Structures are given as structure tokens and as C-alpha cells.
Amino acid sequence: MSLRNLQILTAVARKGSFAAAADYLGLTQSAISLQIKNLEEEFGVQLFERSGRSPKLNANGRLAVERAEEILALYEGVKAELIPSDRIGGVLTLGVVPTVLTGPLPSVLGRLRKEHEKLHVRLVSGLSADLFRKVEDGELDAALTTEPPFAAAPQYEWRAYDQESFFIAAPKGTDVSDTEGLFERFAFVRFDKTAWAGAMVDRQLMAQNISPREVMEIDSLEAVLRLVEEGLGIAVIPLNRKRLIEADNHFSLTSFGTPPLTRRVGMYQKRHHVRQVLTELVLDELSRECSLE
């Protein structure tokens, strides 16, 4: 049994088919099939049901994938622990939700780059749910996201480093400051309701028996704020402490929710992986930066 075969098995499980796993790993589908067959012969059991159009993991296969992920995580953890502290470098692929890019991250990365010249960071922007999937698929080393509305799988972890409060943003100079009055007076520019932040806002609106007059729905907080600035309505947005100071200069802000609604921001990653030294360095610096704000 080789680590490569275990990687192939987990790739098939994640991608859902031999063909998709082959594309992801840069192999032929026949090579994937052969390695899976070798694993089955070595284990002495079938791992897939092959009665349908596409092979599906059976109970043995699901157990094998679970154990394979544990073995691969341990292997990656050993490699991470053996990296000398004076060899901080390489490429770190980091997922980020858009609000993180307007928070403490740029200054943290700038400071780390000065201290560790061999460190290169590739940022991938997206919504939290998409970034979670990319971490689990191995496309990202880690992701800076909002807190998930579910418990992470045992081989993954999410750790908070900051908290953001939600505010109703209205055009500057608005003389109404209560939630009901604002929603009665203005149309609602909604942030994507399928995003975790959008779902949190929806639940709070329902709890307060508020039925907003929606004018449009957008998946970008920056675009939402631009529309509010142009007088098209109000929006409910999460703001970190740095962004709150900036937004207060352009909008009339009212705390949203009873009690005030907040969300935590943190890092999602495997518990053990080859670039954990780098991700922990970023997380430590973010925690330090946010505690000083």
C-alpha cells in the first residue's frame, strides 16, 4: 500500500468519479482504475459498487477513505514539523472572503513579506462555503472565512482571530436611526442570501418580523455599499473595526439585531498539512494584529 494509492482513493471520494479524479491528479482514467483495483486486491475487499453508471463507495470504501485521510494527515504533519524555523518560504495558497482583504490582512502580509523574503502568498477570493470546499479538495492550503454554521469534520479545524459586527448602512445624512423605520423608508439592497452572512441577516429579519422591500440582490459587499452610496436603498453589512471607521465617513450606520448581530472570522485548514508552519504564522500575526486594533 503506497501513499500515492491512498491519495488516489481520497481524490476519487472527493471528486465523485474516476474521471474527475483523473483530471484533478493529471492521470488517465485507466491508471486510476488500475490503482483502485490494486488497493482492493491488497485489502481483500471491494471498495466500490460497480452496478451503476459510475462506481460508488460502499461501506468498506467509506471506511478505507476515512483511514486513508488519517494516514495522509499524519504524514503531512510529520513533514510540517520537520521544517526548520529558518526556512520559512515557498508559496502559500490562501483563500479569503472579500471583507478580509479590507481588514488587517494586507498589513499582516506586508510585514511577513519583509521578515521572510522567500515567502510568497497567492490569494484566492470567494465566499466562505466555496473556500471551505477548495480547502477540502486540496486547492487551498487554508482559507480565511466566516464561522461555519456547522461543525468541521474531525480532520479539519476552524479557529477564530477576529469578530465583525453587523450594521444597517443608509445614505449619509439619513435622519432615521431605528431598524423598523429604516426598512419602512428605504428599499433593501440585499447581500447574497445564499452566503452565510446573507442567511444570518435573513434569520434576524424574520425574528423581528421585518419584510423588506428588496430592490436587488448582489454577491459583493463592495457593490452593495456602492449602491447604497448612490441612494438606491439600505443594506445590512458586517464590518471589521478598521472598515467601520471608513464606512462611518460615507454612510449613516445603525447597529443591526437584538442583541446586536456579530460574526466571527477565522482560518479553516486541515489539522495537519505540509504548509502548516506558514498558515500558523499568518494566523498568529492576524490574531496579534486584531487584538491591537
C-alpha positions in Angstrom: 0.0 0.0 0.0 1.5 3.3 -1.1 0.7 6.9 -0.1 0.1 7.6 -3.8 -2.7 5.0 -3.9 -4.3 6.4 -0.8 -4.1 9.9 -2.4 -5.9 8.5 -5.5 -8.6 6.9 -3.3 -9.3 10.1 -1.4 -9.3 12.0 -4.7 -12.0 9.7 -6.1 -14.0 10.1 -3.0 -13.8 13.9 -3.1 -14.4 14.4 -6.8 -17.1 11.8 -7.1 -15.8 9.7 -10.1 -12.7 8.1 -11.5 -12.8 10.5 -14.5 -12.9 13.6 -12.2 -10.1 12.3 -10.0 -8.0 11.6 -13.1 -8.4 15.2 -14.3 -7.6 16.5 -10.8 -4.5 14.3 -10.5 -3.3 14.6 -14.1 -3.6 10.9 -14.7 -5.6 8.8 -17.1 -8.8 7.2 -16.0 -7.4 3.7 -16.7 -4.5 4.5 -14.3 -6.9 5.5 -11.6 -9.0 2.3 -12.2 -5.8 0.1 -12.0 -4.6 1.7 -8.7 -8.0 1.3 -7.1 -8.1 -2.3 -8.3 -4.7 -2.9 -6.7 -5.9 -1.4 -3.5 -8.9 -3.7 -3.5 -6.8 -6.7 -4.1 -4.4 -5.7 -1.3 -7.2 -5.1 1.2 -9.1 -8.2 0.0 -12.4 -6.4 -0.3 -14.3 -4.4 -2.8 -14.3 -0.6 -2.1 -16.8 0.4 -4.8 -20.2 -0.8 -6.0 -19.9 -1.0 -9.8 -23.5 -1.8 -10.7 -24.4 1.7 -11.9 -23.0 4.0 -14.5 -20.4 5.3 -12.1 -18.7 3.4 -9.3 -19.9 4.4 -5.8 -18.1 3.9 -2.5 -19.6 1.1 -0.4 -19.3 0.7 3.4 -15.7 -0.8 3.1 -14.8 2.1 0.8 -16.0 4.8 3.1 -14.1 3.3 6.0 -11.0 3.0 3.8 -11.3 6.7 2.8 -11.6 7.7 6.4 -8.5 5.8 7.4 -6.6 7.0 4.3 -7.3 10.6 5.2 -6.0 10.0 8.7 -2.8 8.4 7.4 -2.2 11.2 4.9 -2.8 13.8 7.5 -0.2 12.2 9.8 2.3 12.0 7.0 1.8 15.7 6.1 2.0 16.6 9.8 5.4 14.9 10.1 6.8 16.8 7.1 5.4 20.1 8.5 7.0 19.6 11.9 10.4 18.8 10.3 10.7 22.2 8.5 13.4 24.3 10.2 12.2 27.7 11.6 14.8 29.5 9.5 13.4 28.1 6.2 10.1 30.0 6.2 9.4 30.2 2.4 7.6 28.8 -0.5 4.2 29.5 -2.0 1.2 29.7 0.3 -2.2 29.5 -1.4 -4.7 31.2 0.9 -8.4 31.6 0.3 -10.0 34.9 1.6 -13.5 36.3 1.8 -13.7 39.8 0.4 -14.1 41.6 3.8 -10.8 40.1 5.0 -9.0 41.9 2.2 -10.2 45.2 3.6 -9.3 44.3 7.1 -5.9 43.5 8.8 -4.7 41.0 6.2 -2.8 43.4 3.8 -0.7 44.9 6.6 0.0 41.4 8.1 1.2 40.1 4.7 3.3 43.1 4.1 5.0 42.6 7.5 5.5 38.9 6.9 7.0 39.5 3.5 9.6 41.8 4.9 10.5 39.3 7.6 10.5 36.3 5.3 11.6 37.3 1.8 11.2 33.7 0.5 7.5 33.6 1.4 5.1 34.1 -1.4 1.3 34.2 -0.9 -1.3 33.6 -3.6 -4.7 34.9 -2.6 -7.9 33.4 -3.9 -11.1 35.4 -3.2 -14.5 33.8 -2.8 -17.4 33.1 -0.5 -16.9 31.1 2.7 -18.7 28.0 1.5 -16.7 27.8 -1.8 -13.4 28.3 0.1 -14.2 25.5 2.5 -14.8 23.2 -0.4 -11.5 24.2 -2.0 -9.6 23.6 1.2 -11.1 20.1 1.4 -10.3 19.5 -2.3 -6.7 20.4 -1.7 -6.9 23.5 -3.9 -6.1 25.8 -1.0 -3.6 25.4 1.9 -6.1 27.3 4.2 -8.9 29.8 4.0 -9.8 32.9 6.0 -13.6 32.7 6.3 -16.5 33.5 8.5 -17.5 31.0 11.1 -19.3 28.0 9.5 -22.9 27.1 10.6 -21.8 23.5 11.1 -19.1 21.5 12.9 -15.9 20.9 10.9 -15.0 17.3 10.1 -12.5 15.7 12.6 -9.5 16.1 10.2 -10.2 19.9 9.8 -10.3 22.8 12.1 -11.7 26.4 12.1 -10.1 28.9 14.6 -11.2 32.5 15.1 -9.0 35.5 15.1 -11.5 38.4 14.9 -15.1 39.4 15.2 -17.2 41.7 13.0 -20.5 43.5 13.8 -23.4 43.9 11.5 -24.8 47.4 10.7 -27.5 48.9 8.6 -25.8 51.2 6.1 -28.0 54.1 4.9 -27.2 57.1 2.7 -25.2 59.7 4.6 -27.3 62.2 6.4 -30.3 59.9 6.9 -32.3 61.1 9.9 -33.9 57.8 10.8 -31.9 55.6 13.2 -34.3 52.7 14.2 -34.4 49.4 12.3 -38.1 49.3 11.6 -38.1 53.0 10.5 -35.2 52.4 8.1 -36.8 49.4 6.4 -40.1 51.2 6.1 -38.5 54.2 4.4 -35.9 52.5 2.2 -35.8 49.6 -0.3 -33.4 46.8 0.7 -30.2 46.1 -1.3 -29.6 42.5 -0.2 -26.3 40.7 0.0 -26.5 37.2 -1.5 -28.9 35.3 0.7 -27.1 32.0 -0.2 -24.0 33.3 1.6 -23.6 32.6 5.3 -23.8 36.3 6.1 -26.9 36.7 4.0 -28.5 33.8 5.8 -27.7 35.3 9.2 -29.3 38.6 8.1 -32.4 36.7 6.9 -32.9 35.0 10.2 -32.7 38.2 12.1 -35.1 40.0 9.9 -37.6 37.1 10.4 -37.1 37.3 14.1 -38.0 41.0 14.1 -41.0 40.4 11.7 -39.5 42.7 9.1 -40.4 42.1 5.4 -38.0 44.3 3.4 -38.8 45.7 0.0 -36.0 44.2 -2.0 -34.7 46.2 -4.9 -31.8 43.9 -5.9 -29.5 41.1 -4.6 -25.7 41.1 -5.2 -22.9 38.7 -4.1 -20.4 41.5 -3.5 -20.4 43.7 -0.3 -18.4 46.3 -2.1 -21.1 46.6 -4.8 -23.8 46.7 -2.2 -22.2 49.6 -0.5 -21.7 51.4 -3.8 -25.5 51.1 -4.5 -26.3 52.4 -1.0 -24.0 55.3 -1.6 -25.9 56.1 -4.8 -29.2 56.3 -2.8 -30.8 53.0 -4.1 -31.6 51.8 -0.6 -30.1 50.4 2.6 -28.1 47.3 3.2 -27.1 45.2 6.2 -23.3 44.5 6.2 -20.7 43.1 8.5 -17.8 45.5 9.3 -14.4 44.9 10.9 -13.1 47.6 13.2 -10.9 49.2 10.5 -13.7 49.2 7.9 -16.2 50.6 10.4 -14.2 53.8 10.7 -14.0 54.2 7.0 -17.7 53.4 6.4 -18.8 55.9 9.1 -17.5 58.7 6.9 -19.7 57.7 4.0 -22.8 56.2 5.5 -25.3 56.6 8.3 -24.7 53.4 10.3 -27.2 51.7 12.7 -26.4 48.6 14.8 -28.4 45.7 13.5 -30.1 43.0 15.5 -31.4 42.4 19.1 -28.9 41.7 20.6 -26.5 43.2 18.0 -25.6 40.6 15.4 -22.0 39.6 15.1 -20.0 37.0 13.2 -16.5 35.6 13.8 -13.7 35.4 11.2 -11.1 32.7 11.3 -8.9 30.2 9.5 -10.1 26.9 8.1 -7.4 24.2 7.4 -6.5 20.6 7.8 -5.3 19.8 11.3 -2.0 18.5 9.7 -0.6 19.6 6.3 2.7 20.4 4.7 2.3 24.2 4.8 1.0 24.4 8.4 4.1 26.3 9.5 3.1 29.0 7.1 -0.6 29.1 7.9 0.1 29.2 11.6 2.4 32.1 11.1 -0.3 34.0 9.2 -2.9 33.1 11.9 -0.7 34.2 14.8 0.0 37.5 13.1 -3.7 38.1 12.4 -4.6 37.4 16.0 -1.9 39.7 17.2 -3.0 42.5 14.8 -6.7 42.3 15.6 -6.0 42.3 19.4 -4.2 45.6 18.9 -6.9 47.3 16.9 
